[in-house]
Amino acid sequence: MNTYEAVKNRILSLCTEKHFTIHKLATESGIAPSTIKNILYGKSQNPGIVTLKMICDGLGITLIDFFETEIFRELEQEIK
């Protein structure tokens, strides 16, 4: 799994956990639904930290809560 897939899966998991649709997440986050769809469907594979913070705010969690999961602990360091 790469970083993009981990972010996408985490957003989807949190939406399921909190019973959020894409539109509800967009409304709560103050982000356009198209932005969230672009992240989830692969058009935007590198969402910025500000966008992720807004998503976290909409979900009522911190960035630490977002990244403090096994999905991100298991990611290999990408060396370029």
N, C-alpha and C positions, 0 to 999 in steps of 0.2 A: 504494500500500500504506500502511495506517495502522500506528500503533505496535502495536496489539493483534495484527494479522496478522503483523507482524515478530517479535514475541515468540513467538507460536504456531509460526510457521515455523522459528524458531531452535531451539525445544525439540524439535520433530519431527525436524529435521535432526540434532541432536546424539544423539537417541535412535537414529536409523538408523545413524549413524556408530559408536556404541558398542554397537549390537545390544541396546538396552534396550527392553523393553515398557513400557507405562504402569505395570503393576504392579511391575516391577523398579525403575523410576524412583521410584515411590512408596516402596517399601521402602528403597532406598538413600538417599532424601532425608528419610525420616521424615515424609512428608506422606501424608494419606489419598488413596487412588486417586481418590476422587470429586473432590477438590480439583484434581488434575491434569486429570481429564476435564473439569471445569468450565472450566478455562483453555483446553484444546484445542478444546472444542466450543462455545465462545462464551458460556457462561452467566456466566462471570467474565471480563470484558474488561479488567480493571484489576488484575492481581495485584500485591500489595505487594512491596516490595524485600526484605523478610524471606523471603517465599515464594520469590522468585527466587533469593535467596542459598542457601536450603535445596536448591532444585533444582540449582543449580551445585555445591554440596557433594556431592550425590548423584552427579552426573556427573563429579566429580573435576576441576572447572575453577573458575576465579575469575570474579567478576562482570565483570572487565575482559575475560576471554576470551569471555564470553557476548556482550558488547556490541561487541567489537572486530571487527566484520564489515562487509562491504559493505552488507548489508541495512540496518543502522542508520546507516551513513554517508549513505545515499541518502534517508533519510526527510526530508521537509520539516518545518521547524519549524512546529508548530501554534500559531497566534496566536489568542487569544480576546479 
